[in-house]
Amino acid sequence: MPVPLLDVNAQNHPLESELQAAFNQVLKHGRFIMGPEMEAFEKEVAVMVGVKHAISVSSGTDALLLALMALDIGPGDEVLCPAFTFFATAGAVSRLGATPVFVDVCPICFNMDVNDARAKITAKTKVIMPVHLFGQCADMDPLLTLAKEKGLRVIEDAAQSIGSKYKGRDSGTMGDFGTYSFFPSKNLGGFGDGGMLVTNDDALAEFAKVLRNHGSKPKYYHHFVGGNFRMDTLQCALLSVKVKRYAQFTADRQRNAAHYIAELVKLSGVVQADPSHCKCLSTQDAWLAAQNARIVLPVSYAHNEHIWNQFTLRVLGGKRDSLRDHLVSKQIGCDIYYPVTLDQQKCFETLPESSRTGCEVSHRVAGEVLSIPIYGELIESQRLEIISAIGEWIAQQD
Ligand SMILES: *Cc1c(COP(=O)(O)O)cnc(C)c1O
């Protein structure tokens, strides 16, 4: 039986009548821009993540852009972002004429390495932009301490991690701004593009709201140049239906991850990453070699609640593409997030050399990672099929 990497519509079908009712309600009142469902959805998200202000926007990318604009980031400024993430994180920085400076990541959780962030701060650095990749939070306490010490702002790219927690605090709510994405493949997947900007700062929230609507306040009076970063009323109305089920969506993904881990560690050559090797590739390498490890399973740090946007294996010994080809031959969906680190992207070739150095762990993991299906509606027989296909590949090695 083929197993797709993702089936974004599987969780929508059971909600069809409620989604249609939400659509009809908006159709009836016709307030398609900034209508009442927008405010309602913003409130629901604010309550869910425990933040003062939630500002709906056109996408996760625009949420990042708007956060940077509200902090007045532009030419001459440097923003620290991880080298191993989706492009949008650094793209938003670059579009404002600022310079993304790439920071290496931890080989256990794939998130920003605090020590490397510290080493890359210069007089021009204005913002640290950690990403909570694959659904697990970066190590925020040392990052927040570093930012405070150096007088820097923090924008959390929580596009993949809405609802995940770090020491009991929600991802996105710990820095000056946090951003979420409702792109259909994200954990709270919408019906097109959408995103959210969150903050606990009243003044920043007010400014971001003005910038969301062309910097207009009062209407047709522009003290600032903003943009059109609004999210449709319709999208908000539809996502209101889904946000009420969000805890269940997360529980389903966590169940799938637990099942994978319990079964896959039984295979020879498969180990789960050890959080005590945090940020230290060489210690981890020696440990993996001693165990003849071929595949490393992801782990959730004890202080984190992981929401598993991706379940990402590391395949060692240059064998990643071999496992991918095997899974594809079995019609099992899998993909590489992300094959090229941002410091190695063509479009950043013209950045100063100093902003693109020292990302060795990122380069390593980009050559090793392979994500397998984790979406909530994956049934047990599908998970078992994936597990057995991986076992089959391991048996073919040597
Ligand atoms: C998806 C994603 C974004 C962008 O979100 P969009 O809604 O697609 O614009 C930004 N950063 C990360 C890490 C993402 O995964």
Ligand as a Chemical Component Dictionary entry (heavy atoms), coordinates in Angstrom:
data_LIG
# 
_chem_comp.id                   LIG 
_chem_comp.type                 NON-POLYMER 
_chem_comp.pdbx_formal_charge   0 
_chem_comp.three_letter_code    LIG 
# 
loop_
_chem_comp_atom.comp_id 
_chem_comp_atom.atom_id 
_chem_comp_atom.alt_atom_id 
_chem_comp_atom.type_symbol 
_chem_comp_atom.charge 
_chem_comp_atom.model_Cartn_x 
_chem_comp_atom.model_Cartn_y 
_chem_comp_atom.model_Cartn_z 
_chem_comp_atom.pdbx_ordinal 
LIG C1 C1 C 0 6.842  27.326 6.430 1  
LIG C2 C2 C 0 7.910  28.118 7.040 2  
LIG C3 C3 C 0 7.976  29.515 6.901 3  
LIG C4 C4 C 0 7.093  30.295 5.970 4  
LIG O1 O1 O 0 5.746  30.144 6.165 5  
LIG P1 P1 P 0 4.744  30.421 4.939 6  
LIG O2 O2 O 0 3.417  30.493 5.606 7  
LIG O3 O3 O 0 4.860  29.279 3.991 8  
LIG O4 O4 O 0 5.128  31.716 4.326 9  
LIG C5 C5 C 0 8.967  30.188 7.578 10 
LIG N1 N1 N 0 9.869  29.559 8.330 11 
LIG C6 C6 C 0 9.852  28.221 8.485 12 
LIG C7 C7 C 0 10.872 27.573 9.359 13 
LIG C8 C8 C 0 8.885  27.458 7.837 14 
LIG O5 O5 O 0 8.887  26.136 7.964 15 
# 
loop_
_chem_comp_bond.comp_id 
_chem_comp_bond.atom_id_1 
_chem_comp_bond.atom_id_2 
_chem_comp_bond.value_order 
_chem_comp_bond.pdbx_ordinal 
LIG C1 C2 SING 1  
LIG C2 C3 SING 2  
LIG C2 C8 DOUB 3  
LIG C3 C4 SING 4  
LIG C3 C5 DOUB 5  
LIG C4 O1 SING 6  
LIG O1 P1 SING 7  
LIG P1 O2 DOUB 8  
LIG P1 O3 SING 9  
LIG P1 O4 SING 10 
LIG C5 N1 SING 11 
LIG N1 C6 DOUB 12 
LIG C6 C7 SING 13 
LIG C6 C8 SING 14 
LIG C8 O5 SING 15 
# 
